[in-house]
Amino acid sequence: MKKANIIIKNNAPFSLDFDDYYFNSSDGLSESKFIYTNAFEFQTKQTIVAELGFGIGLNFFLTLKRFIKEKKENQRLFYLSFENFYIEKETLREIYKNLGFYEEFKELLEQFFKFYPPCKDGVYRFYFQDCFLDLVFGDAKEKLQNLDFKADIWYLDGFAPAKNQEMFDEDIINKVAKNSKINAKVLTFSSASILKKALTKNNFQVQKIKGFRKREMIQAVFNGLEFEDKFAYFNTPCLKKEIQKIAIIGAGIAGASIAYELSLRNVQVDVFEKENSLGKGASGNINGILSSLILKPDVLLGEFSQYTFLEASRFYRQILDLIPQGVYEFAHNELMQERFNSQKDNVLFEIINNQAFLKDGACIKPKELVKMLLQKSKARVFFEYEFKDYSYENEKFSLQFNNQKTLKDYDVLIYAQGTDVKNFLEYKYMKLSSVRGQCTHLKPFLKNSYALSSKGYICPINEELNLQLIGASYDRLNQDTTLLKNDDLQNIENIKEFLQGENLEIMGGKVGFRSYSSDRFAIIGQAYDENFYMQNYKALLWHKNKSQVAPNDFIPLYFSIAHGSRAFASAIIGARMLSALIFDEPKIEKDFLHATHPARFLIRMLKKGKFYNK
């Protein structure tokens, strides 16, 4: 991700990187409206607009204002915009003020600036009124290849083709086609021959129309194109039915975050919890830490941890007004110090020697966050409903519970339980473990403003309870639910680097069980048919570089499970991913989708030829 070199020239922002203006300096608003934002109609329910070249965001804010003004009940707008040249938010604000546009967009701009991401490759979501903006930072070709969405409308707005040929060449237009619906419409200011040829070659029907204060410009319509898919086994078939009623099993952070996301899609959501109140499981600790793993660059687990951490922090700020205080992570051995040294240029980590300050980190109150998300979702929460089994007939789920009546007519079922989810899964190669974790509650002993995390961690004092939480133990073998004295002593031993002879008084604690997968990634996605995979991908060892057959329509059962000890980060992305899969919305990057896919364990075995019989 590069930083943009911008100056104001003739009262308009001018790119020194491309020697070109961001837009027409004399009448930028009218130009944008004519070419882009007023040149199409919103779809009845959901419109996906994609843009090459976010720039100062003018096209987006004009589109959003029009959408808010015209939108009908249950209409949604998804807007993806690709940008590889980062503009600081203070610079953006000044540009809008210099252009005289600031007051017109002030409310939306300030909401945008408040949650503006750092200069780091990624896909960053903003929540507006029935509108979701995904701001995609990084090289457009790479990101288009690694994203999965189908746009209704394309804005091609990446400077003049003569100045920025890469943004209009055949390769990038091929990737535009890959991410387009049939009859998707391309809007652009350009009439350059390089663009016309690229569009025509990728089966867009091109027409010339009168331009804005110029002779002509291009519009195009996509007629469809076949694409090879070597990773079709990771695809999730979109649901071809109206979704009205969804059931979620589990009222922890995974279930609560899903309930909130689904509430933005205008469906009825019912959440079933086996306990008699919230917070009996791992989501019920009096405090927790929102932080990230610090692994070496390009390690996918570390990249996923960073992404989910930052997006969760931005989500809690946008939706729950959480104010991050920051978290200090400490390298307590040579391996961790090597990792810290390798991440010194990462904008998420302010690293000095063996300390990393994560300004987006926070000490959270898990039970409070879960409660607020469920309240905002307006979901119906059923306590003392211990899930037993389901049946699926005529495209509807019926749910059976212990000591409760059967409930019927659910279009979608989602498992978001903790460790007991393994009792409901029959996949041979999906290995889940239940890890016991005991937190210790101490009489306040350290006035730390930030959460401190090393071998163990210390949360700031919980003023309401007059307690200070430290933790947490990690035991794969012990399933005891009672508090253990030895675990309290080990928790204290793990924070001794922060102690200076304090007399610690144990006031209590809490035992919770975290669910982990064998590769430490969460399991997020749709249930799959093991027999279908064994039959259709049995020769994957030899055919893995060829186009694969796409999965059949499986039953609409979905998982957001095995989030481990960082569920308050990954569960937020899990909720976004499931909503995207259920409603055919833009998804996060494929590297992460594949790494969390429920069938990944079986796919690895198939790629090794474990089940192939000649």
URWO-V634727 format. One record per helix or strand of 3 or more residues. SS is the DSSP state (H for helix, E for strand). FROM is the first residue (numbers start at 1). TO is the last residue. Records with the same first field share a line. If there is no record, write none. Layout:
# URWO-V634727
SS = FROM-TO / FROM-TO
This chain:
# URWO-V634727
E = 6-9 / 12-15 / 46-52 / 76-83 / 122-128 / 131-137 / 151-156 / 180-188 / 204-209 / 217-222 / 245-249 / 268-273 / 288-290 / 327-330 / 350-352 / 355-358 / 362-364 / 380-383 / 386-393 / 396-402 / 404-410 / 412-415 / 432-442 / 451-453 / 467-471 / 506-517 / 523-526 / 557-561
H = 28-37 / 58-70 / 89-99 / 102-114 / 140-146 / 165-168 / 170-178 / 193-201 / 232-234 / 253-263 / 282-284 / 300-320 / 334-342 / 366-377 / 419-424 / 485-494 / 496-498 / 530-536 / 540-543 / 564-583 / 590-596 / 600-607
